[in-house]
Amino acid sequence: MPYVEVKTNVKIQDHTKFLKSLNDLSVKLLKKPNSYISVSLQDDVSLLFAGTDSPAYVVHVNSLGTFDNSEYNKEISKQYSEFLQQELGATSDRGYIFMNDGGRQNSLLDIYNIVTEEADKEHDKEENKSKKKISKNRLKREARHKALYESFEKRFNAFYLQQYDDERWIELYDALKQPARHCAMINKYTDQTTISEMLESRLERLTYLDIPCYSFPNRFPQPKGDSKNIFDYYLLDAASVLATQALDLKPDDSVLDVCAAPGGKSLAILQRLSANGSLTANEPSLDRRRRLNRVISDYIPLQLQPRINVVREYLKESYLYDKVLVDVPCSAERHLLTSETEFEHWNENRSKKLAKKQFIILCDAVKSLKVNGLLVYITCSVSRLENDDLTEQFLRESWVPLELIQKEWPIGEKTKFGWIVLPDRNDGWGPIYFSIVKRVGAWKDDIKTLRS
């Protein structure tokens, strides 16, 4: 029976894949008894694929000497070994393939192509199985996510429909799901000539704000440093700038900013202060405090930074500050609705729990306010529990004598105790709620001390 020896320079990169595939292929090629394919490998191991009346099987040969297969006795192993060496001229050299194919000579590359084609089919089959499994798992996750969101949405809408009429809430809810809008607040410490020319030629000045801010219909490019490495502008909501405007800052004021990170409102305050003014920026969170410090170092010249004190805790002593800004952690519904996962943590009691924390923060902060000083309370929530209801409670229960200050502002709408800018009616700005109170006297313990 003719056998053909074929030399080749083809290098097989993936032996495991090749040999597994060749074994699978041998089932198809070697249907008759006494037909063989022998492959010499580069790692001193050769394989013999033998066709029998049963499906093909693999016999391992060490250096073409003895078979490493317990199903064959030594005599059969010896006969096969001698047969390979004598009849086929096989040696322990690497890079040979021997194939009985009825007298037709195939190159290793031909067989390799056939084998790899079969292997690719098998690989594709396994890959498709894997993709189907991944796709199935993804569909399960998506279905779970959808079910959770639908449940959240139903409860969320029911909660806020108790505070807004149907028509207004539908408009507001849709607006809250849109991406937040930002304006560019110009940093007065950067090179004003270059930045003003660039912005004024392309952007619209928000003239109702008392510091230079510009709006743009698309995304702003990232801020960059000037020749002194001071960043030129900061991106934030125009309603946030308006809320800091409510502090009625004077150049030499001493100001406390409570829960100050990430730093946009602190930076807005600093735009209105002179070198004689000072800012204490409080942020309990270490990560957020680092971000706040980064904003200060990026936007404020080094020689002016000593008048800025970034602290984890501030002194809760009387009569330290002319102005106090309290921007409390809140429900932040706009962020909630545009996040893929945050909504999972929402429940109907969240706003009530936050309001309790906010009240404590307010009561601590007002202690540090000087008599006749102003405190501005800010949230980015649309919940009445965290806005007007809390301001009302603060006015009623604070041990510090307070007077509510109410003004009209160019954007937004009046509430019973404050002002709110909502995105459905203010070109996408907001939501921002703020209320203003003035300290008009000493707190109760001071009064008792003075009387005694």
TORKOL-4160 file (C-alpha; in steps of 0.2 Angstrom, whole numbers, padded with zeros to 4 digits, m for minus):
452
<pt num="1" X="0000" Y="0000" Z="0000"/>
<pt num="2" X="0008" Y="0016" Z="m0005"/>
<pt num="3" X="0013" Y="0029" Z="0008"/>
<pt num="4" X="0020" Y="0046" Z="0004"/>
<pt num="5" X="0033" Y="0056" Z="0014"/>
<pt num="6" X="0031" Y="0075" Z="0013"/>
<pt num="7" X="0043" Y="0087" Z="0019"/>
<pt num="8" X="0037" Y="0105" Z="0024"/>
<pt num="9" X="0043" Y="0121" Z="0032"/>
<pt num="10" X="0026" Y="0126" Z="0038"/>
<pt num="11" X="0027" Y="0130" Z="0056"/>
<pt num="12" X="0011" Y="0126" Z="0066"/>
<pt num="13" X="0009" Y="0139" Z="0079"/>
<pt num="14" X="m0005" Y="0131" Z="0089"/>
<pt num="15" X="m0001" Y="0113" Z="0091"/>
<pt num="16" X="m0015" Y="0109" Z="0103"/>
<pt num="17" X="m0028" Y="0116" Z="0091"/>
<pt num="18" X="m0020" Y="0108" Z="0076"/>
<pt num="19" X="m0019" Y="0091" Z="0083"/>
<pt num="20" X="m0036" Y="0091" Z="0090"/>
<pt num="21" X="m0043" Y="0096" Z="0074"/>
<pt num="22" X="m0032" Y="0083" Z="0064"/>
<pt num="23" X="m0038" Y="0070" Z="0075"/>
<pt num="24" X="m0056" Y="0075" Z="0072"/>
<pt num="25" X="m0052" Y="0076" Z="0053"/>
<pt num="26" X="m0044" Y="0058" Z="0053"/>
<pt num="27" X="m0061" Y="0051" Z="0058"/>
<pt num="28" X="m0067" Y="0057" Z="0041"/>
<pt num="29" X="m0051" Y="0053" Z="0031"/>
<pt num="30" X="m0046" Y="0036" Z="0038"/>
<pt num="31" X="m0061" Y="0025" Z="0035"/>
<pt num="32" X="m0051" Y="0009" Z="0030"/>
<pt num="33" X="m0041" Y="m0002" Z="0041"/>
<pt num="34" X="m0022" Y="0000" Z="0039"/>
<pt num="35" X="m0022" Y="0018" Z="0033"/>
<pt num="36" X="m0012" Y="0030" Z="0043"/>
<pt num="37" X="m0007" Y="0048" Z="0046"/>
<pt num="38" X="0009" Y="0051" Z="0056"/>
<pt num="39" X="0014" Y="0068" Z="0061"/>
<pt num="40" X="0032" Y="0072" Z="0068"/>
<pt num="41" X="0031" Y="0087" Z="0080"/>
<pt num="42" X="0044" Y="0099" Z="0086"/>
<pt num="43" X="0044" Y="0093" Z="0104"/>
<pt num="44" X="0050" Y="0075" Z="0102"/>
<pt num="45" X="0033" Y="0068" Z="0101"/>
<pt num="46" X="0025" Y="0061" Z="0086"/>
<pt num="47" X="0007" Y="0056" Z="0083"/>
<pt num="48" X="0000" Y="0041" Z="0074"/>
<pt num="49" X="m0018" Y="0043" Z="0067"/>
<pt num="50" X="m0024" Y="0025" Z="0063"/>
<pt num="51" X="m0039" Y="0021" Z="0053"/>
<pt num="52" X="m0049" Y="0005" Z="0059"/>
<pt num="53" X="m0066" Y="m0002" Z="0057"/>
<pt num="54" X="m0070" Y="0008" Z="0072"/>
<pt num="55" X="m0068" Y="0027" Z="0073"/>
<pt num="56" X="m0050" Y="0034" Z="0072"/>
<pt num="57" X="m0039" Y="0035" Z="0087"/>
<pt num="58" X="m0023" Y="0043" Z="0092"/>
<pt num="59" X="m0007" Y="0034" Z="0097"/>
<pt num="60" X="0007" Y="0044" Z="0105"/>
<pt num="61" X="0024" Y="0039" Z="0099"/>
<pt num="62" X="0040" Y="0045" Z="0109"/>
<pt num="63" X="0054" Y="0049" Z="0096"/>
<pt num="64" X="0045" Y="0037" Z="0084"/>
<pt num="65" X="0051" Y="0023" Z="0095"/>
<pt num="66" X="0038" Y="0016" Z="0107"/>
<pt num="67" X="0020" Y="0019" Z="0108"/>
<pt num="68" X="0013" Y="0027" Z="0124"/>
<pt num="69" X="m0004" Y="0019" Z="0124"/>
<pt num="70" X="m0009" Y="0006" Z="0137"/>
<pt num="71" X="m0022" Y="m0001" Z="0124"/>
<pt num="72" X="m0007" Y="m0009" Z="0114"/>
<pt num="73" X="0005" Y="m0022" Z="0120"/>
<pt num="74" X="0024" Y="m0020" Z="0118"/>
<pt num="75" X="0024" Y="m0031" Z="0103"/>
<pt num="76" X="0011" Y="m0021" Z="0093"/>
<pt num="77" X="0020" Y="m0005" Z="0098"/>
<pt num="78" X="0036" Y="m0013" Z="0092"/>
<pt num="79" X="0028" Y="m0018" Z="0075"/>
<pt num="80" X="0021" Y="m0001" Z="0072"/>
<pt num="81" X="0037" Y="0007" Z="0077"/>
<pt num="82" X="0047" Y="m0004" Z="0064"/>
<pt num="83" X="0034" Y="m0001" Z="0051"/>
<pt num="84" X="0035" Y="0018" Z="0052"/>
<pt num="85" X="0054" Y="0017" Z="0052"/>
<pt num="86" X="0057" Y="0004" Z="0038"/>
<pt num="87" X="0042" Y="0007" Z="0027"/>
<pt num="88" X="0040" Y="0025" Z="0028"/>
<pt num="89" X="0058" Y="0030" Z="0032"/>
<pt num="90" X="0052" Y="0040" Z="0047"/>
<pt num="91" X="0065" Y="0047" Z="0058"/>
<pt num="92" X="0065" Y="0057" Z="0074"/>
<pt num="93" X="0068" Y="0073" Z="0063"/>
<pt num="94" X="0054" Y="0086" Z="0065"/>
<pt num="95" X="0043" Y="0093" Z="0051"/>
<pt num="96" X="0037" Y="0077" Z="0042"/>
<pt num="97" X="0020" Y="0071" Z="0039"/>
<pt num="98" X="0016" Y="0054" Z="0032"/>
<pt num="99" X="m0001" Y="0050" Z="0025"/>
<pt num="100" X="m0009" Y="0036" Z="0015"/>
<pt num="101" X="m0022" Y="0044" Z="0004"/>
<pt num="102" X="m0023" Y="0031" Z="m0010"/>
<pt num="103" X="m0007" Y="0037" Z="m0019"/>
<pt num="104" X="m0012" Y="0055" Z="m0020"/>
<pt num="105" X="0002" Y="0067" Z="m0012"/>
<pt num="106" X="m0004" Y="0081" Z="m0001"/>
<pt num="107" X="0007" Y="0094" Z="0006"/>
<pt num="108" X="0006" Y="0098" Z="0025"/>
<pt num="109" X="m0001" Y="0115" Z="0020"/>
<pt num="110" X="m0015" Y="0107" Z="0011"/>
<pt num="111" X="m0019" Y="0096" Z="0026"/>
<pt num="112" X="m0016" Y="0111" Z="0038"/>
<pt num="113" X="m0029" Y="0121" Z="0028"/>
<pt num="114" X="m0042" Y="0107" Z="0029"/>
<pt num="115" X="m0038" Y="0104" Z="0047"/>
<pt num="116" X="m0039" Y="0123" Z="0052"/>
<pt num="117" X="m0054" Y="0125" Z="0042"/>
<pt num="118" X="m0062" Y="0111" Z="0052"/>
<pt num="119" X="m0055" Y="0119" Z="0068"/>
<pt num="120" X="m0061" Y="0136" Z="0064"/>
<pt num="121" X="m0079" Y="0128" Z="0062"/>
<pt num="122" X="m0077" Y="0120" Z="0078"/>
<pt num="123" X="m0070" Y="0136" Z="0086"/>
<pt num="124" X="m0084" Y="0146" Z="0078"/>
<pt num="125" X="m0097" Y="0134" Z="0085"/>
<pt num="126" X="m0090" Y="0136" Z="0102"/>
<pt num="127" X="m0089" Y="0154" Z="0101"/>
<pt num="128" X="m0107" Y="0155" Z="0095"/>
<pt num="129" X="m0112" Y="0145" Z="0110"/>
<pt num="130" X="m0102" Y="0157" Z="0121"/>
<pt num="131" X="m0110" Y="0172" Z="0113"/>
<pt num="132" X="m0127" Y="0165" Z="0115"/>
<pt num="133" X="m0123" Y="0162" Z="0133"/>
<pt num="134" X="m0117" Y="0179" Z="0135"/>
<pt num="135" X="m0131" Y="0186" Z="0125"/>
<pt num="136" X="m0143" Y="0176" Z="0136"/>
<pt num="137" X="m0135" Y="0183" Z="0152"/>
<pt num="138" X="m0135" Y="0200" Z="0145"/>
<pt num="139" X="m0154" Y="0199" Z="0141"/>
<pt num="140" X="m0157" Y="0193" Z="0158"/>
<pt num="141" X="m0148" Y="0208" Z="0165"/>
<pt num="142" X="m0157" Y="0220" Z="0154"/>
<pt num="143" X="m0173" Y="0212" Z="0158"/>
<pt num="144" X="m0169" Y="0214" Z="0177"/>
<pt num="145" X="m0163" Y="0232" Z="0174"/>
<pt num="146" X="m0179" Y="0236" Z="0165"/>
<pt num="147" X="m0190" Y="0228" Z="0178"/>
<pt num="148" X="m0181" Y="0238" Z="0192"/>
<pt num="149" X="m0182" Y="0254" Z="0183"/>
<pt num="150" X="m0200" Y="0252" Z="0179"/>
<pt num="151" X="m0204" Y="0249" Z="0197"/>
<pt num="152" X="m0193" Y="0264" Z="0202"/>
<pt num="153" X="m0201" Y="0275" Z="0189"/>
<pt num="154" X="m0219" Y="0271" Z="0196"/>
<pt num="155" X="m0214" Y="0274" Z="0214"/>
<pt num="156" X="m0204" Y="0289" Z="0210"/>
<pt num="157" X="m0218" Y="0298" Z="0200"/>
<pt num="158" X="m0231" Y="0294" Z="0213"/>
<pt num="159" X="m0220" Y="0302" Z="0226"/>
<pt num="160" X="m0217" Y="0318" Z="0216"/>
<pt num="161" X="m0235" Y="0319" Z="0210"/>
<pt num="162" X="m0239" Y="0323" Z="0228"/>
<pt num="163" X="m0229" Y="0339" Z="0227"/>
<pt num="164" X="m0232" Y="0344" Z="0209"/>
<pt num="165" X="m0248" Y="0345" Z="0198"/>
<pt num="166" X="m0249" Y="0332" Z="0184"/>
<pt num="167" X="m0245" Y="0343" Z="0169"/>
<pt num="168" X="m0230" Y="0351" Z="0178"/>
<pt num="169" X="m0222" Y="0335" Z="0184"/>
<pt num="170" X="m0223" Y="0327" Z="0167"/>
<pt num="171" X="m0214" Y="0342" Z="0159"/>
<pt num="172" X="m0201" Y="0343" Z="0174"/>
<pt num="173" X="m0198" Y="0324" Z="0174"/>
<pt num="174" X="m0194" Y="0324" Z="0155"/>
<pt num="175" X="m0182" Y="0339" Z="0158"/>
<pt num="176" X="m0173" Y="0331" Z="0172"/>
<pt num="177" X="m0169" Y="0316" Z="0161"/>
<pt num="178" X="m0160" Y="0327" Z="0149"/>
<pt num="179" X="m0141" Y="0329" Z="0151"/>
<pt num="180" X="m0136" Y="0344" Z="0163"/>
<pt num="181" X="m0132" Y="0360" Z="0156"/>
<pt num="182" X="m0116" Y="0370" Z="0160"/>
<pt num="183" X="m0110" Y="0388" Z="0158"/>
<pt num="184" X="m0092" Y="0393" Z="0158"/>
<pt num="185" X="m0088" Y="0404" Z="0173"/>
<pt num="186" X="m0073" Y="0414" Z="0169"/>
<pt num="187" X="m0059" Y="0414" Z="0181"/>
<pt num="188" X="m0053" Y="0432" Z="0185"/>
<pt num="189" X="m0036" Y="0426" Z="0190"/>
<pt num="190" X="m0032" Y="0420" Z="0172"/>
<pt num="191" X="m0026" Y="0430" Z="0157"/>
<pt num="192" X="m0043" Y="0440" Z="0154"/>
<pt num="193" X="m0038" Y="0447" Z="0136"/>
<pt num="194" X="m0036" Y="0430" Z="0128"/>
<pt num="195" X="m0051" Y="0421" Z="0136"/>
<pt num="196" X="m0063" Y="0435" Z="0134"/>
<pt num="197" X="m0060" Y="0438" Z="0115"/>
<pt num="198" X="m0061" Y="0419" Z="0112"/>
<pt num="199" X="m0078" Y="0417" Z="0122"/>
<pt num="200" X="m0086" Y="0433" Z="0117"/>
<pt num="201" X="m0083" Y="0429" Z="0098"/>
<pt num="202" X="m0092" Y="0412" Z="0100"/>
<pt num="203" X="m0103" Y="0412" Z="0115"/>
<pt num="204" X="m0117" Y="0421" Z="0124"/>
<pt num="205" X="m0114" Y="0431" Z="0140"/>
<pt num="206" X="m0126" Y="0427" Z="0154"/>
<pt num="207" X="m0129" Y="0445" Z="0158"/>
<pt num="208" X="m0141" Y="0442" Z="0173"/>
<pt num="209" X="m0126" Y="0435" Z="0183"/>
<pt num="210" X="m0114" Y="0447" Z="0192"/>
<pt num="211" X="m0098" Y="0438" Z="0187"/>
<pt num="212" X="m0093" Y="0434" Z="0168"/>
<pt num="213" X="m0102" Y="0417" Z="0163"/>
<pt num="214" X="m0105" Y="0411" Z="0145"/>
<pt num="215" X="m0117" Y="0398" Z="0138"/>
<pt num="216" X="m0114" Y="0388" Z="0123"/>
<pt num="217" X="m0126" Y="0376" Z="0114"/>
<pt num="218" X="m0114" Y="0362" Z="0113"/>
<pt num="219" X="m0101" Y="0355" Z="0124"/>
<pt num="220" X="m0086" Y="0366" Z="0130"/>
<pt num="221" X="m0068" Y="0361" Z="0127"/>
<pt num="222" X="m0059" Y="0356" Z="0143"/>
<pt num="223" X="m0052" Y="0371" Z="0152"/>
<pt num="224" X="m0033" Y="0374" Z="0150"/>
<pt num="225" X="m0020" Y="0383" Z="0160"/>
<pt num="226" X="m0013" Y="0400" Z="0155"/>
<pt num="227" X="0006" Y="0405" Z="0155"/>
<pt num="228" X="0006" Y="0404" Z="0174"/>
<pt num="229" X="m0004" Y="0387" Z="0173"/>
<pt num="230" X="m0020" Y="0395" Z="0180"/>
<pt num="231" X="m0035" Y="0387" Z="0172"/>
<pt num="232" X="m0046" Y="0399" Z="0162"/>
<pt num="233" X="m0064" Y="0394" Z="0166"/>
<pt num="234" X="m0074" Y="0382" Z="0176"/>
<pt num="235" X="m0090" Y="0373" Z="0170"/>
<pt num="236" X="m0105" Y="0373" Z="0181"/>
<pt num="237" X="m0124" Y="0376" Z="0181"/>
<pt num="238" X="m0129" Y="0394" Z="0179"/>
<pt num="239" X="m0141" Y="0392" Z="0193"/>
<pt num="240" X="m0127" Y="0387" Z="0205"/>
<pt num="241" X="m0119" Y="0404" Z="0201"/>
<pt num="242" X="m0135" Y="0413" Z="0204"/>
<pt num="243" X="m0137" Y="0404" Z="0221"/>
<pt num="244" X="m0120" Y="0411" Z="0226"/>
<pt num="245" X="m0125" Y="0428" Z="0220"/>
<pt num="246" X="m0138" Y="0427" Z="0234"/>
<pt num="247" X="m0125" Y="0429" Z="0247"/>
<pt num="248" X="m0123" Y="0447" Z="0242"/>
<pt num="249" X="m0104" Y="0446" Z="0245"/>
<pt num="250" X="m0093" Y="0461" Z="0249"/>
<pt num="251" X="m0075" Y="0460" Z="0244"/>
<pt num="252" X="m0068" Y="0459" Z="0262"/>
<pt num="253" X="m0081" Y="0446" Z="0268"/>
<pt num="254" X="m0076" Y="0431" Z="0278"/>
<pt num="255" X="m0086" Y="0416" Z="0271"/>
<pt num="256" X="m0089" Y="0398" Z="0276"/>
<pt num="257" X="m0094" Y="0386" Z="0262"/>
<pt num="258" X="m0101" Y="0370" Z="0270"/>
<pt num="259" X="m0100" Y="0354" Z="0260"/>
<pt num="260" X="m0090" Y="0363" Z="0247"/>
<pt num="261" X="m0084" Y="0350" Z="0235"/>
<pt num="262" X="m0082" Y="0348" Z="0221"/>
<pt num="263" X="m0078" Y="0367" Z="0222"/>
<pt num="264" X="m0088" Y="0376" Z="0209"/>
<pt num="265" X="m0097" Y="0387" Z="0221"/>
<pt num="266" X="m0082" Y="0390" Z="0232"/>
<pt num="267" X="m0073" Y="0396" Z="0216"/>
<pt num="268" X="m0088" Y="0407" Z="0212"/>
<pt num="269" X="m0087" Y="0415" Z="0229"/>
<pt num="270" X="m0068" Y="0418" Z="0227"/>
<pt num="271" X="m0072" Y="0428" Z="0211"/>
<pt num="272" X="m0081" Y="0441" Z="0221"/>
<pt num="273" X="m0068" Y="0442" Z="0236"/>
<pt num="274" X="m0053" Y="0453" Z="0237"/>
<pt num="275" X="m0036" Y="0449" Z="0244"/>
<pt num="276" X="m0043" Y="0455" Z="0261"/>
<pt num="277" X="m0057" Y="0442" Z="0260"/>
<pt num="278" X="m0056" Y="0424" Z="0266"/>
<pt num="279" X="m0065" Y="0408" Z="0263"/>
<pt num="280" X="m0066" Y="0392" Z="0274"/>
<pt num="281" X="m0071" Y="0378" Z="0263"/>
<pt num="282" X="m0078" Y="0363" Z="0273"/>
<pt num="283" X="m0079" Y="0345" Z="0265"/>
<pt num="284" X="m0080" Y="0330" Z="0277"/>
<pt num="285" X="m0077" Y="0317" Z="0263"/>
<pt num="286" X="m0058" Y="0314" Z="0260"/>
<pt num="287" X="m0060" Y="0310" Z="0241"/>
<pt num="288" X="m0071" Y="0325" Z="0238"/>
<pt num="289" X="m0059" Y="0336" Z="0249"/>
<pt num="290" X="m0045" Y="0331" Z="0238"/>
<pt num="291" X="m0055" Y="0336" Z="0222"/>
<pt num="292" X="m0059" Y="0353" Z="0231"/>
<pt num="293" X="m0040" Y="0356" Z="0234"/>
<pt num="294" X="m0036" Y="0352" Z="0216"/>
<pt num="295" X="m0049" Y="0365" Z="0210"/>
<pt num="296" X="m0041" Y="0378" Z="0222"/>
<pt num="297" X="m0023" Y="0374" Z="0216"/>
<pt num="298" X="m0029" Y="0374" Z="0197"/>
<pt num="299" X="m0038" Y="0391" Z="0198"/>
<pt num="300" X="m0031" Y="0402" Z="0212"/>
<pt num="301" X="m0013" Y="0409" Z="0211"/>
<pt num="302" X="m0002" Y="0402" Z="0224"/>
<pt num="303" X="0001" Y="0418" Z="0233"/>
<pt num="304" X="m0018" Y="0420" Z="0237"/>
<pt num="305" X="m0021" Y="0402" Z="0243"/>
<pt num="306" X="m0016" Y="0406" Z="0261"/>
<pt num="307" X="m0033" Y="0415" Z="0263"/>
<pt num="308" X="m0042" Y="0399" Z="0258"/>
<pt num="309" X="m0044" Y="0386" Z="0271"/>
<pt num="310" X="m0050" Y="0368" Z="0266"/>
<pt num="311" X="m0055" Y="0358" Z="0281"/>
<pt num="312" X="m0063" Y="0342" Z="0286"/>
<pt num="313" X="m0072" Y="0351" Z="0301"/>
<pt num="314" X="m0074" Y="0369" Z="0304"/>
<pt num="315" X="m0075" Y="0378" Z="0321"/>
<pt num="316" X="m0093" Y="0379" Z="0326"/>
<pt num="317" X="m0091" Y="0395" Z="0336"/>
<pt num="318" X="m0101" Y="0411" Z="0336"/>
<pt num="319" X="m0099" Y="0426" Z="0325"/>
<pt num="320" X="m0085" Y="0420" Z="0314"/>
<pt num="321" X="m0091" Y="0423" Z="0297"/>
<pt num="322" X="m0100" Y="0437" Z="0287"/>
<pt num="323" X="m0108" Y="0425" Z="0275"/>
<pt num="324" X="m0112" Y="0406" Z="0276"/>
<pt num="325" X="m0116" Y="0395" Z="0261"/>
<pt num="326" X="m0124" Y="0378" Z="0265"/>
<pt num="327" X="m0125" Y="0367" Z="0250"/>
<pt num="328" X="m0131" Y="0351" Z="0258"/>
<pt num="329" X="m0131" Y="0333" Z="0251"/>
<pt num="330" X="m0148" Y="0330" Z="0244"/>
<pt num="331" X="m0159" Y="0319" Z="0233"/>
<pt num="332" X="m0151" Y="0326" Z="0217"/>
<pt num="333" X="m0165" Y="0319" Z="0206"/>
<pt num="334" X="m0157" Y="0324" Z="0189"/>
<pt num="335" X="m0141" Y="0314" Z="0193"/>
<pt num="336" X="m0152" Y="0300" Z="0199"/>
<pt num="337" X="m0162" Y="0299" Z="0183"/>
<pt num="338" X="m0147" Y="0300" Z="0171"/>
<pt num="339" X="m0137" Y="0287" Z="0181"/>
<pt num="340" X="m0138" Y="0268" Z="0176"/>
<pt num="341" X="m0137" Y="0262" Z="0193"/>
<pt num="342" X="m0141" Y="0276" Z="0206"/>
<pt num="343" X="m0160" Y="0274" Z="0204"/>
<pt num="344" X="m0158" Y="0257" Z="0212"/>
<pt num="345" X="m0154" Y="0265" Z="0229"/>
<pt num="346" X="m0169" Y="0277" Z="0229"/>
<pt num="347" X="m0185" Y="0274" Z="0240"/>
<pt num="348" X="m0199" Y="0285" Z="0246"/>
<pt num="349" X="m0190" Y="0288" Z="0263"/>
<pt num="350" X="m0174" Y="0294" Z="0256"/>
<pt num="351" X="m0180" Y="0312" Z="0255"/>
<pt num="352" X="m0186" Y="0312" Z="0273"/>
<pt num="353" X="m0169" Y="0305" Z="0279"/>
<pt num="354" X="m0159" Y="0317" Z="0270"/>
<pt num="355" X="m0170" Y="0332" Z="0277"/>
<pt num="356" X="m0165" Y="0326" Z="0294"/>
<pt num="357" X="m0147" Y="0327" Z="0290"/>
<pt num="358" X="m0149" Y="0343" Z="0281"/>
<pt num="359" X="m0157" Y="0351" Z="0297"/>
<pt num="360" X="m0143" Y="0346" Z="0308"/>
<pt num="361" X="m0130" Y="0353" Z="0296"/>
<pt num="362" X="m0140" Y="0370" Z="0295"/>
<pt num="363" X="m0141" Y="0371" Z="0314"/>
<pt num="364" X="m0122" Y="0368" Z="0316"/>
<pt num="365" X="m0118" Y="0381" Z="0302"/>
<pt num="366" X="m0129" Y="0395" Z="0308"/>
<pt num="367" X="m0119" Y="0395" Z="0325"/>
<pt num="368" X="m0104" Y="0402" Z="0315"/>
<pt num="369" X="m0113" Y="0417" Z="0307"/>
<pt num="370" X="m0111" Y="0434" Z="0313"/>
<pt num="371" X="m0126" Y="0444" Z="0319"/>
<pt num="372" X="m0133" Y="0453" Z="0303"/>
<pt num="373" X="m0124" Y="0440" Z="0292"/>
<pt num="374" X="m0133" Y="0430" Z="0278"/>
<pt num="375" X="m0134" Y="0411" Z="0277"/>
<pt num="376" X="m0139" Y="0404" Z="0260"/>
<pt num="377" X="m0146" Y="0386" Z="0260"/>
<pt num="378" X="m0144" Y="0377" Z="0243"/>
<pt num="379" X="m0150" Y="0360" Z="0236"/>
<pt num="380" X="m0151" Y="0353" Z="0219"/>
<pt num="381" X="m0167" Y="0343" Z="0224"/>
<pt num="382" X="m0184" Y="0346" Z="0218"/>
<pt num="383" X="m0192" Y="0338" Z="0234"/>
<pt num="384" X="m0202" Y="0350" Z="0244"/>
<pt num="385" X="m0196" Y="0340" Z="0260"/>
<pt num="386" X="m0178" Y="0346" Z="0257"/>
<pt num="387" X="m0182" Y="0363" Z="0251"/>
<pt num="388" X="m0196" Y="0374" Z="0257"/>
<pt num="389" X="m0202" Y="0362" Z="0271"/>
<pt num="390" X="m0184" Y="0362" Z="0278"/>
<pt num="391" X="m0182" Y="0381" Z="0277"/>
<pt num="392" X="m0198" Y="0383" Z="0286"/>
<pt num="393" X="m0193" Y="0371" Z="0300"/>
<pt num="394" X="m0176" Y="0379" Z="0301"/>
<pt num="395" X="m0184" Y="0396" Z="0304"/>
<pt num="396" X="m0196" Y="0389" Z="0317"/>
<pt num="397" X="m0184" Y="0378" Z="0327"/>
<pt num="398" X="m0167" Y="0386" Z="0326"/>
<pt num="399" X="m0161" Y="0393" Z="0342"/>
<pt num="400" X="m0153" Y="0407" Z="0332"/>
<pt num="401" X="m0165" Y="0422" Z="0329"/>
<pt num="402" X="m0167" Y="0422" Z="0310"/>
<pt num="403" X="m0176" Y="0433" Z="0297"/>
<pt num="404" X="m0181" Y="0426" Z="0280"/>
<pt num="405" X="m0175" Y="0437" Z="0265"/>
<pt num="406" X="m0185" Y="0435" Z="0249"/>
<pt num="407" X="m0180" Y="0443" Z="0233"/>
<pt num="408" X="m0184" Y="0441" Z="0214"/>
<pt num="409" X="m0171" Y="0434" Z="0203"/>
<pt num="410" X="m0170" Y="0434" Z="0184"/>
<pt num="411" X="m0172" Y="0416" Z="0181"/>
<pt num="412" X="m0183" Y="0403" Z="0191"/>
<pt num="413" X="m0198" Y="0405" Z="0201"/>
<pt num="414" X="m0203" Y="0410" Z="0219"/>
<pt num="415" X="m0208" Y="0397" Z="0232"/>
<pt num="416" X="m0215" Y="0400" Z="0249"/>
<pt num="417" X="m0199" Y="0402" Z="0258"/>
<pt num="418" X="m0186" Y="0403" Z="0244"/>
<pt num="419" X="m0182" Y="0402" Z="0225"/>
<pt num="420" X="m0181" Y="0387" Z="0213"/>
<pt num="421" X="m0174" Y="0386" Z="0196"/>
<pt num="422" X="m0181" Y="0371" Z="0187"/>
<pt num="423" X="m0175" Y="0365" Z="0170"/>
<pt num="424" X="m0192" Y="0363" Z="0161"/>
<pt num="425" X="m0194" Y="0382" Z="0161"/>
<pt num="426" X="m0177" Y="0389" Z="0162"/>
<pt num="427" X="m0167" Y="0384" Z="0146"/>
<pt num="428" X="m0162" Y="0368" Z="0155"/>
<pt num="429" X="m0153" Y="0376" Z="0170"/>
<pt num="430" X="m0156" Y="0368" Z="0187"/>
<pt num="431" X="m0163" Y="0361" Z="0197"/>
<pt num="432" X="m0157" Y="0373" Z="0211"/>
<pt num="433" X="m0166" Y="0378" Z="0226"/>
<pt num="434" X="m0160" Y="0392" Z="0238"/>
<pt num="435" X="m0167" Y="0401" Z="0253"/>
<pt num="436" X="m0159" Y="0416" Z="0262"/>
<pt num="437" X="m0160" Y="0419" Z="0280"/>
<pt num="438" X="m0152" Y="0433" Z="0290"/>
<pt num="439" X="m0146" Y="0431" Z="0308"/>
<pt num="440" X="m0154" Y="0445" Z="0318"/>
<pt num="441" X="m0148" Y="0442" Z="0336"/>
<pt num="442" X="m0139" Y="0431" Z="0348"/>
<pt num="443" X="m0143" Y="0413" Z="0351"/>
<pt num="444" X="m0152" Y="0408" Z="0367"/>
<pt num="445" X="m0137" Y="0403" Z="0377"/>
<pt num="446" X="m0129" Y="0419" Z="0374"/>
<pt num="447" X="m0145" Y="0428" Z="0379"/>
<pt num="448" X="m0146" Y="0418" Z="0395"/>
<pt num="449" X="m0127" Y="0422" Z="0399"/>
<pt num="450" X="m0130" Y="0441" Z="0396"/>
<pt num="451" X="m0145" Y="0441" Z="0407"/>
<pt num="452" X="m0136" Y="0432" Z="0422"/>
